[in-house]
Amino acid sequence: MLAPRHGSPTLPAYAGQMARPPRIQLDDVPLHLVQRGHNRAACFFDNEDFEFYLHWLGAALVEHECRLHAYVLMTNHVHLLLTPPRHGCVAKLFMSIGRRYVRFINKKYGRSGTLWDSRYRSSLVQADDYLMHCYRYVELNPVRAHMVQAPGEYRWSSFRANALGERHPLITPHPLFTGLGKYPDERRAAYRSLFGHHLSDDLLHTIRNALNHNKPVGNSDFLHKVEELTKIACTVNPPGRPRSQK
């Protein structure tokens, strides 16, 4: 599962820029991604903005053959949980969306300049142990931000598709999701049951820490295998917990 396809580069494109943590990506291994507004400023201002972003996200997913499993669009940042088929797809996906979305926002609101932080953050996800946790992490963002009391109340996420069966052309269930049950209703019921309790503080910290440092999230065996494949250190040993982020 962790072996790169023939011809795909082992090291990510930014590995030489030592001032920034290199992004670690492997073919057909899920990624948890976040892109924030510049200086954490808002990047969505009304419903049309969310709809426009989703339209071009859908086009970019098709163009770059990425499979989107979960997402949430917050007012000042975006979380995506997807599986890329090969190295380089994700950077091209963000470039494709960003080019169209920033032009749209600047024209609509009479602004100019950048809208997003210059670099998205990326965390390779060990599917077996952490993927479903990341599903929940993404879709519970509006609840943790006290915007809604339940994830189904928030319109701009994948929860209604994954948990309630609402039709959503952008979502491709991961095999672990389809393995939750033999039939769609059974899978959705099993998925909803995962939201019966919140993620623990330790698990939140683990996911955030990996994402903030562009490191994989997984058990020690997974991290060791990724290190062997990429020649990039995968562990994070910060002096303390990072400040709370949604």
DAWO-V233725 format. One record per pair of residues at least 24 apart in sequence whose ideal C-beta (glycine too) atoms are under 10 Angstrom apart, sorted by sequence separation. I is the first residue (numbers start at 0). J is the second residue. D is the distance in whole Angstrom. If there is no record, write none. Layout:
[[I:J:D] [I:J:D]]
//
This chain:
[[1:25:6] [2:26:8] [3:27:9] [48:72:9] [63:87:9] [64:88:7] [65:89:7] [134:158:9] [137:161:10] [138:162:8] [162:186:10] [163:187:7] [209:233:9] [211:235:8] [212:236:10] [0:25:9] [1:26:9] [2:27:10] [3:28:9] [49:74:9] [52:77:8] [56:81:10] [63:88:4] [67:92:10] [93:118:9] [161:186:9] [162:187:6] [209:234:10] [212:237:8] [0:26:10] [1:27:9] [48:74:10] [62:88:9] [63:89:8] [65:91:9] [93:119:5] [161:187:7] [162:188:9] [209:235:7] [211:237:9] [0:27:7] [1:28:7] [63:90:9] [65:92:6] [92:119:10] [134:161:7] [160:187:10] [162:189:10] [163:190:9] [208:235:5] [0:28:7] [60:88:10] [63:91:5] [64:92:10] [90:118:10] [93:121:10] [134:162:10] [162:190:5] [163:191:8] [208:236:10] [43:72:6] [59:88:9] [62:91:8] [63:92:5] [90:119:8] [161:190:6] [162:191:5] [208:237:7] [212:241:9] [42:72:9] [43:73:8] [44:74:8] [59:89:10] [62:92:8] [63:93:10] [89:119:8] [161:191:9] [162:192:10] [205:235:9] [211:241:6] [42:73:9] [43:74:5] [63:94:10] [90:121:9] [162:193:9] [210:241:10] [41:73:9] [42:74:7] [43:75:8] [59:91:8] [60:92:7] [63:95:7] [89:121:7] [158:190:9] [161:193:10] [162:194:7] [208:240:8] [41:74:5] [42:75:6] [43:76:9] [59:92:5] [62:95:7] [158:191:9] [207:240:9] [208:241:6] [211:244:8] [40:74:10] [41:75:5] [42:76:7] [43:77:9] [58:92:10] [59:93:8] [207:241:6] [210:244:9] [30:65:9] [40:75:6] [41:76:10] [42:77:8] [59:94:9] [60:95:10] [207:242:10] [39:75:6] [56:92:8] [59:95:4] [60:96:10] [158:194:8] [204:240:6] [207:243:8] [29:66:9] [31:68:10] [36:73:9] [38:75:9] [39:76:8] [55:92:10] [56:93:10] [58:95:7] [59:96:5] [203:240:10] [204:241:8] [207:244:6] [31:69:9] [32:70:9] [33:71:10] [35:73:9] [36:74:8] [37:75:9] [58:96:8] [59:97:10] [77:115:9] [207:245:10] [27:66:9] [29:68:7] [36:75:4] [56:95:9] [57:96:10] [59:98:10] [76:115:9] [134:173:8] [201:240:10] [204:243:9] [29:69:10] [33:73:10] [35:75:6] [36:76:6] [55:95:7] [56:96:6] [59:99:9] [76:116:9] [79:119:9] [151:191:9] [200:240:9] [203:243:9] [35:76:4] [36:77:9] [55:96:5] [58:99:8] [134:175:9] [150:191:10] [203:244:9] [34:76:6] [35:77:8] [54:96:10] [55:97:9] [77:119:9] [78:120:10] [79:121:10] [80:122:10] [82:124:9] [131:173:9] [134:176:7] [33:76:6] [34:77:5] [53:96:10] [55:98:9] [56:99:10] [76:119:10] [130:173:6] [151:194:9] [200:243:10] [33:77:7] [34:78:9] [52:96:7] [55:99:5] [56:100:9] [76:120:10] [80:124:7] [82:126:9] [130:174:10] [131:175:6] [150:194:6] [32:77:8] [33:78:5] [34:79:8] [51:96:10] [52:97:10] [54:99:9] [55:100:6] [130:175:5] [131:176:8] [149:194:8] [32:78:7] [33:79:8] [54:100:10] [130:176:8] [31:78:7] [32:79:4] [52:99:9] [126:173:7] [31:79:8] [32:80:8] [51:99:8] [52:100:5] [55:103:8] [82:130:10] [126:174:8] [127:175:7] [131:179:8] [30:79:8] [31:80:5] [32:81:7] [51:100:7] [54:103:10] [124:173:10] [126:175:6] [30:80:7] [31:81:9] [80:130:8] [29:80:6] [30:81:6] [32:83:10] [52:103:9] [29:81:7] [30:82:7] [48:100:8] [51:103:6] [52:104:9] [138:190:10] [142:194:9] [29:82:5] [30:83:6] [51:104:8] [80:133:5] [28:82:7] [29:83:9] [80:134:6] [143:197:8] [27:82:6] [28:83:8] [48:103:8] [78:133:9] [135:190:9] [138:193:10] [139:194:7] [142:197:8] [143:198:9] [26:82:9] [27:83:8] [47:103:9] [48:104:7] [51:107:9] [68:124:10] [80:136:8] [134:190:8] [138:194:8] [26:83:7] [27:84:6] [32:89:7] [43:100:10] [80:137:5] [25:83:9] [26:84:6] [27:85:8] [30:88:10] [42:100:8] [78:136:8] [79:137:8] [80:138:9] [131:189:10] [135:193:6] [139:197:7] [24:83:7] [26:85:5] [30:89:6] [34:93:6] [42:101:9] [48:107:8] [78:137:5] [131:190:8] [134:193:8] [135:194:6] [139:198:7] [25:85:10] [26:86:7] [32:92:9] [44:104:8] [47:107:8] [48:108:9] [77:137:10] [78:138:9] [134:194:10] [143:203:8] [24:85:9] [25:86:8] [32:93:8] [43:104:9] [69:130:9] [132:193:9] [135:196:10] [24:86:6] [26:88:9] [34:96:9] [42:104:7] [45:107:9] [68:130:8] [69:131:10] [78:140:6] [131:193:6] [135:197:9] [136:198:6] [24:87:8] [34:97:8] [44:107:8] [45:108:10] [77:140:10] [135:198:6] [22:86:10] [24:88:8] [44:108:7] [69:133:7] [76:140:9] [139:203:10] [24:89:7] [68:133:9] [69:134:5] [71:136:9] [133:198:10] [24:90:9] [68:134:7] [69:135:9] [71:137:5] [132:198:7] [136:202:8] [22:89:8] [69:136:9] [70:137:7] [71:138:6] [73:140:6] [74:141:10] [132:199:10] [135:202:9] [136:203:7] [22:90:8] [69:137:5] [70:138:8] [71:139:9] [72:140:9] [73:141:7] [68:137:9] [69:138:6] [71:140:5] [72:141:10] [133:202:10] [136:205:10] [137:206:10] [70:140:10] [71:141:7] [74:144:9] [132:202:6] [136:206:5] [73:144:7] [132:203:9] [135:206:10] [136:207:9] [42:114:5] [74:146:9] [40:113:10] [41:114:9] [42:115:7] [71:144:10] [73:146:8] [129:202:9] [132:205:9] [133:206:7] [12:86:8] [40:114:8] [42:116:10] [132:206:7] [136:210:9] [11:86:7] [12:87:7] [37:112:8] [38:113:10] [40:115:10] [10:86:9] [11:87:9] [37:113:5] [40:116:10] [129:205:8] [133:209:10] [7:84:9] [8:85:9] [9:86:9] [13:90:9] [36:113:9] [37:114:6] [39:116:8] [80:157:8] [129:206:8] [133:210:9] [7:85:5] [8:86:5] [11:89:10] [12:90:7] [36:114:7] [37:115:6] [38:116:8] [77:155:10] [78:156:9] [79:157:10] [6:85:9] [7:86:5] [8:87:8] [11:90:9] [36:115:6] [37:116:6] [71:150:9] [78:157:10] [4:84:8] [6:86:9] [7:87:8] [34:114:10] [35:115:7] [36:116:7] [37:117:8] [73:153:9] [129:209:9] [136:216:10] [4:85:6] [34:115:6] [35:116:5] [72:153:9] [74:155:9] [3:85:9] [4:86:9] [34:116:7] [71:153:7] [72:154:9] [73:155:8] [124:206:9] [3:86:7] [33:116:10] [34:117:10] [35:118:10] [72:155:4] [73:156:9] [133:216:7] [34:118:8] [35:119:8] [71:155:7] [72:156:7] [122:206:7] [132:216:8] [34:119:4] [35:120:8] [70:155:8] [71:156:4] [72:157:10] [122:207:9] [124:209:9] [33:119:7] [34:120:8] [70:156:6] [71:157:7] [122:208:9] [123:209:8] [124:210:10] [129:215:9] [130:216:10] [32:119:6] [33:120:5] [34:121:10] [69:156:8] [70:157:5] [71:158:8] [122:209:4] [129:216:5] [130:217:10] [32:120:7] [33:121:8] [69:157:5] [70:158:10] [81:169:10] [121:209:10] [122:210:4] [128:216:9] [129:217:6] [30:119:10] [31:120:9] [32:121:5] [33:122:9] [68:157:8] [69:158:8] [82:171:8] [120:209:9] [121:210:8] [122:211:9] [128:217:6] [129:218:8] [31:121:7] [32:122:8] [67:157:8] [70:160:10] [81:171:8] [120:210:5] [122:212:8] [123:213:9] [125:215:7] [127:217:8] [128:218:6] [30:121:6] [31:122:4] [69:160:9] [82:173:7] [120:211:7] [122:213:7] [123:214:8] [124:215:7] [125:216:7] [126:217:9] [127:218:9] [30:122:7] [31:123:8] [69:161:7] [81:173:9] [82:174:10] [120:212:8] [121:213:5] [122:214:6] [123:215:4] [124:216:6] [125:217:3] [128:220:10] [129:221:9] [29:122:9] [30:123:6] [31:124:5] [68:161:8] [80:173:8] [120:213:6] [121:214:9] [122:215:6] [123:216:7] [124:217:7] [125:218:6] [128:221:7] [29:123:8] [30:124:7] [119:213:9] [120:214:10] [121:215:10] [122:216:5] [123:217:8] [127:221:8] [28:123:6] [29:124:4] [118:213:9] [122:217:10] [125:220:9] [126:221:9] [22:118:8] [28:124:7] [29:125:9] [125:221:4] [22:119:8] [24:121:7] [28:125:8] [29:126:6] [70:167:10] [124:221:9] [125:222:8] [19:117:10] [20:118:10] [22:120:8] [23:121:7] [25:123:6] [28:126:7] [31:129:9] [123:221:9] [19:118:7] [22:121:5] [23:122:8] [24:123:7] [27:126:10] [31:130:9] [70:169:8] [123:222:9] [125:224:9] [146:245:9] [20:120:9] [21:121:10] [22:122:9] [23:123:5] [29:129:9] [67:167:9] [70:170:8] [125:225:9] [143:243:9] [145:245:9] [20:121:9] [22:123:9] [29:130:6] [31:132:10] [68:169:10] [69:170:8] [143:244:9] [144:245:5] [16:118:10] [31:133:5] [53:155:8] [67:169:5] [68:170:7] [123:225:6] [143:245:5] [30:133:9] [31:134:10] [52:155:9] [66:169:10] [67:170:6] [68:171:7] [69:172:10] [142:245:10] [29:133:7] [33:137:9] [66:170:9] [67:171:6] [68:172:7] [69:173:9] [140:244:10] [141:245:9] [13:118:8] [29:134:10] [31:136:8] [32:137:10] [49:154:8] [50:155:9] [66:171:4] [68:173:5] [140:245:6] [31:137:7] [49:155:5] [65:171:9] [66:172:9] [67:173:10] [123:229:9] [139:245:10] [33:140:10] [48:155:10] [61:168:10] [66:173:8] [68:175:9] [69:176:9] [46:154:8] [60:168:10] [61:169:9] [68:176:7] [46:155:9] [60:169:6] [11:121:9] [57:167:10] [60:170:10] [123:233:8] [57:168:6] [60:171:8] [43:155:8] [57:169:5] [56:169:6] [53:167:9] [53:168:10] [54:169:10] [53:169:7] [1:123:9] [1:125:9] [0:125:10] [0:126:8] [0:127:9] [78:210:9] [29:173:7] [29:175:9] [78:245:10] [76:244:9] [76:245:8] [75:245:9] [73:245:7] [33:207:10] [71:245:10] [31:206:7] [33:210:6] [31:209:8] [32:210:8] [33:211:9] [31:210:6] [31:215:10] [30:215:9] [31:216:7] [23:209:10] [28:215:9] [29:216:10] [24:213:10] [28:217:10] [23:213:7] [25:215:9] [20:211:9] [22:213:5] [23:214:7] [24:215:10] [20:212:5] [21:213:7] [22:214:10] [23:215:6] [20:213:4] [21:214:10] [28:221:10] [19:213:8] [20:214:7] [28:225:9] [25:224:10] [13:213:9] [25:225:7] [28:228:10] [11:213:9] [23:225:6] [23:226:9] [25:228:7] [25:229:8] [23:228:9] [24:229:9] [39:244:10] [23:229:6] [21:229:8] [23:231:6] [22:231:9] [23:232:10] [35:244:9] [21:231:6] [23:233:7] [20:231:9] [21:232:10] [33:244:9] [20:232:10] [14:229:8] [20:235:9] [14:230:9] [14:231:7] [10:228:10] [11:229:8] [9:228:6] [10:229:6] [1:221:8] [9:229:6] [10:230:7] [11:231:8] [0:221:10] [8:229:10] [9:230:7] [10:231:7] [2:224:9] [9:231:9] [1:224:5] [0:224:9] [1:225:7] [3:228:7] [1:227:9] [2:228:7] [3:229:9] [1:228:6] [1:229:10]]
//
